[in-house]
Amino acid sequence: MKKRVLTALAVMIACIATAQENTDYPGALQISALRDKALLQRIASSEKPSVGTAEYEALMQEISDKSLTVVRRDHNLPLKKFEKSAFLAFNADENTKYIADRLAEKGVDVFLFPEGTPNEEFYNIRYKLNDYNKIVVCYHAGNSLCADGTRRAKTKPDKLQFKMYASLGVRHGNIGVYLGDPTDLDAFDRDLKDFDVLIVGYEDTQYNCKAAAKIILGEIKPEGVLPVETKHFKKGTSR
């Protein structure tokens, strides 16, 4: 037993070190959310697929599918009623389409607010949202690996935008998606406990957005486990 524990620990350390050295792969926090030992060993391997290959794309998507963490959920996951539902994204970027397009195909109305959107537009949208029964709201918090290979730096959530994001959880049945480091949320007095469903993706990537859409639509079962304790979240969940 002790030997197996030590072996698993060694694999985890190797994976984290590899992720920190290679910005083409997810960082240590997201890798730590994985519980698939075979996948961890593949990530730690020195023979990982080259960036841009089909094998690389498949591995990246598998990492996302198995690491995204549902830290809070009820019977509203997956989303089943698409009529009178809306998708709202803060700091929307090119990765957002991988959630927005999937939901739009189901008839969900989409509202995207890119970085730099005037605060007045956020206030105006609140009135429109009163017409919807269910809302999926996503916050892109940076550390983005974009499809063209560029990376947008990690940013702290904007105080006013985050306040509105968190407030949308008060409405029954709403689903929250947070694409960023969950420890950054400790800077805010208001947590996200009001969301009936809350999905944490550790980085803003197209792969995490695709995985989030799959979880929302019930196409995959969430497997990730939150690897850190924060002021608002305990370790674990996604069971």
C-alpha positions as CSV (number, residue, x, y, z in Angstrom):
1,M,0.0,0.0,0.0
2,K,2.7,2.4,1.0
3,K,4.6,1.7,-2.2
4,R,1.5,2.4,-4.3
5,V,1.0,5.7,-2.5
6,L,4.6,6.8,-3.1
7,T,4.4,5.8,-6.8
8,A,1.2,7.8,-7.2
9,L,2.8,10.8,-5.5
10,A,5.9,10.6,-7.7
11,V,3.7,10.5,-10.8
12,M,1.8,13.6,-9.5
13,I,5.0,15.5,-8.8
14,A,6.3,14.7,-12.3
15,C,3.1,15.8,-13.9
16,I,3.1,19.1,-12.0
17,A,6.7,19.8,-12.9
18,T,6.0,19.0,-16.5
19,A,3.0,21.3,-16.6
20,Q,4.9,24.1,-15.1
21,E,7.7,23.8,-17.6
22,N,5.5,23.5,-20.7
23,T,2.9,26.3,-21.3
24,D,1.3,24.2,-24.1
25,Y,-0.2,22.0,-21.4
26,P,-2.4,22.8,-18.4
27,G,-0.8,24.2,-15.3
28,A,-0.2,22.4,-12.0
29,L,-3.6,23.3,-10.5
30,Q,-5.7,21.7,-13.2
31,I,-3.4,18.7,-13.4
32,S,-3.9,18.2,-9.7
33,A,-7.6,18.0,-10.2
34,L,-7.2,14.8,-12.1
35,R,-7.8,11.4,-10.6
36,D,-7.2,9.2,-13.6
37,K,-3.8,7.6,-12.8
38,A,-3.3,6.3,-16.4
39,L,-3.9,9.8,-17.7
40,L,-1.5,11.3,-15.2
41,Q,1.2,8.9,-16.3
42,R,0.7,9.8,-20.0
43,I,1.0,13.5,-19.1
44,A,4.3,12.8,-17.2
45,S,5.7,10.8,-20.1
46,S,8.6,12.3,-22.1
47,E,6.9,11.1,-25.2
48,K,3.9,13.4,-25.2
49,P,2.4,14.2,-28.6
50,S,3.6,17.3,-30.4
51,V,1.5,20.5,-30.3
52,G,-0.9,20.8,-33.2
53,T,-1.2,17.1,-33.8
54,A,-4.5,15.2,-33.6
55,E,-3.0,13.2,-30.7
56,Y,-2.2,16.4,-28.8
57,E,-5.7,17.8,-29.4
58,A,-7.2,14.5,-28.1
59,L,-5.0,14.5,-25.0
60,M,-5.8,18.1,-24.2
61,Q,-9.5,17.5,-24.4
62,E,-9.3,14.3,-22.3
63,I,-7.4,16.3,-19.6
64,S,-10.2,18.9,-19.6
65,D,-13.0,16.4,-19.7
66,K,-11.6,14.6,-16.6
67,S,-10.4,17.6,-14.6
68,L,-13.2,20.2,-14.7
69,T,-14.8,20.1,-11.2
70,V,-18.4,20.5,-10.2
71,V,-18.1,22.0,-6.7
72,R,-21.9,22.5,-6.3
73,R,-24.8,20.8,-8.1
74,D,-28.4,19.8,-7.8
75,H,-31.1,18.4,-10.1
76,N,-30.6,21.2,-12.5
77,L,-27.6,19.6,-14.0
78,P,-27.6,18.8,-16.8
79,L,-29.6,21.6,-18.4
80,K,-32.7,20.1,-20.0
81,K,-35.1,23.0,-20.7
82,F,-33.6,25.2,-23.4
83,E,-36.6,27.4,-24.1
84,K,-36.5,30.6,-22.2
85,S,-32.8,29.9,-21.2
86,A,-29.9,32.3,-21.7
87,F,-26.1,32.0,-21.8
88,L,-24.1,35.1,-20.5
89,A,-20.4,35.3,-20.6
90,F,-18.1,37.9,-18.9
91,N,-14.8,38.7,-20.6
92,A,-15.9,36.6,-23.6
93,D,-13.0,35.7,-25.9
94,E,-12.5,33.3,-28.8
95,N,-12.8,30.3,-26.4
96,T,-16.3,31.3,-25.4
97,K,-17.8,30.1,-28.7
98,Y,-17.1,26.5,-27.7
99,I,-19.8,26.9,-25.0
100,A,-22.0,29.5,-26.7
101,D,-22.3,27.7,-30.0
102,R,-23.3,24.4,-28.4
103,L,-26.0,26.1,-26.3
104,A,-27.2,28.2,-29.2
105,E,-27.7,25.0,-31.2
106,K,-30.2,24.0,-28.5
107,G,-32.1,27.3,-28.8
108,V,-30.5,29.1,-25.8
109,D,-30.1,32.9,-26.3
110,V,-26.5,34.1,-26.1
111,F,-25.2,37.3,-24.6
112,L,-21.4,37.9,-24.9
113,F,-19.5,40.7,-23.1
114,P,-15.8,40.9,-24.2
115,E,-13.2,42.4,-21.9
116,G,-13.5,46.2,-21.7
117,T,-17.3,46.2,-22.0
118,P,-18.7,49.4,-20.4
119,N,-20.4,48.7,-17.0
120,E,-23.6,50.3,-18.3
121,E,-24.1,47.4,-20.6
122,F,-24.0,45.0,-17.6
123,Y,-26.7,47.0,-15.9
124,N,-28.9,47.1,-19.0
125,I,-28.7,43.3,-19.5
126,R,-30.1,42.7,-16.0
127,Y,-33.6,43.7,-17.1
128,K,-33.5,41.4,-20.2
129,L,-32.5,38.5,-18.0
130,N,-35.8,38.8,-16.1
131,D,-37.5,37.2,-19.1
132,Y,-35.5,33.9,-18.8
133,N,-36.2,30.9,-16.6
134,K,-32.7,29.5,-16.6
135,I,-29.3,31.2,-17.1
136,V,-25.9,29.7,-17.7
137,V,-23.4,32.4,-16.8
138,C,-19.6,32.0,-17.4
139,Y,-16.7,34.1,-16.1
140,H,-13.5,34.0,-18.1
141,A,-10.7,35.0,-15.6
142,G,-7.7,34.8,-17.9
143,N,-4.7,32.5,-18.2
144,S,-6.2,31.8,-21.6
145,L,-4.6,29.5,-24.1
146,C,-6.3,30.6,-27.3
147,A,-6.8,28.5,-30.4
148,D,-4.1,30.4,-32.3
149,G,-1.5,29.5,-29.7
150,T,-1.3,32.9,-28.0
151,R,-1.9,33.1,-24.2
152,R,-3.7,35.9,-22.4
153,A,-2.3,36.7,-19.0
154,K,-4.1,35.7,-15.9
155,T,-6.2,38.6,-14.5
156,K,-8.0,39.1,-11.2
157,P,-11.8,39.3,-11.6
158,D,-13.2,42.8,-12.0
159,K,-15.0,43.7,-8.7
160,L,-18.1,45.1,-10.3
161,Q,-18.4,42.4,-12.9
162,F,-17.8,39.6,-10.4
163,K,-20.5,41.1,-8.1
164,M,-23.0,40.8,-11.0
165,Y,-21.8,37.4,-11.9
166,A,-22.2,36.2,-8.3
167,S,-25.6,37.8,-8.0
168,L,-27.0,35.8,-10.9
169,G,-26.6,32.7,-8.7
170,V,-29.5,33.9,-6.5
171,R,-32.0,32.9,-9.1
172,H,-33.1,29.3,-8.7
173,G,-31.7,26.9,-11.3
174,N,-28.9,29.0,-12.7
175,I,-25.6,27.4,-13.7
176,G,-22.3,29.1,-13.1
177,V,-19.0,28.4,-14.9
178,Y,-15.8,29.9,-13.5
179,L,-12.8,29.6,-15.8
180,G,-9.9,30.6,-13.6
181,D,-7.9,29.9,-10.5
182,P,-10.5,29.3,-7.7
183,T,-8.1,30.7,-5.1
184,D,-8.6,34.2,-6.7
185,L,-12.1,34.2,-5.4
186,D,-10.9,34.5,-1.9
187,A,-10.4,38.2,-2.6
188,F,-14.2,38.7,-2.6
189,D,-16.5,38.8,0.4
190,R,-19.3,37.3,-1.6
191,D,-18.9,33.7,-2.6
192,L,-20.8,31.7,-5.2
193,K,-22.9,29.6,-2.8
194,D,-26.1,30.8,-4.4
195,F,-25.5,28.9,-7.6
196,D,-27.5,25.7,-7.8
197,V,-24.7,24.4,-10.0
198,L,-21.1,25.6,-10.2
199,I,-18.5,24.3,-12.5
200,V,-14.8,25.2,-12.0
201,G,-12.4,25.2,-14.9
202,Y,-8.9,26.1,-13.9
203,E,-7.8,27.9,-17.0
204,D,-9.6,29.6,-19.9
205,T,-9.0,27.3,-22.9
206,Q,-11.0,26.0,-25.7
207,Y,-10.7,22.5,-24.2
208,N,-12.1,23.6,-20.9
209,C,-14.9,25.4,-22.6
210,K,-15.8,22.3,-24.6
211,A,-15.7,20.2,-21.5
212,A,-17.9,22.7,-19.6
213,A,-20.5,22.5,-22.5
214,K,-20.4,18.7,-22.3
215,I,-21.1,18.8,-18.6
216,I,-23.9,21.3,-18.9
217,L,-25.5,19.2,-21.6
218,G,-25.0,15.9,-19.7
219,E,-22.7,14.4,-22.3
220,I,-20.0,13.6,-19.8
221,K,-19.9,12.9,-16.1
222,P,-17.8,15.4,-14.2
223,E,-14.7,13.7,-12.6
224,G,-12.4,16.5,-11.4
225,V,-11.8,17.0,-7.7
226,L,-10.9,20.5,-6.4
227,P,-7.3,20.1,-5.2
228,V,-7.1,23.2,-3.0
229,E,-8.9,24.5,0.1
230,T,-10.1,28.1,-0.3
231,K,-12.1,30.5,1.8
232,H,-15.2,29.6,-0.2
233,F,-14.6,26.0,-1.3
234,K,-13.5,22.8,0.3
235,K,-11.4,20.2,-1.4
236,G,-13.2,17.5,-3.3
237,T,-16.7,17.2,-4.9
238,S,-17.6,16.0,-8.5
239,R,-18.8,12.7,-7.1
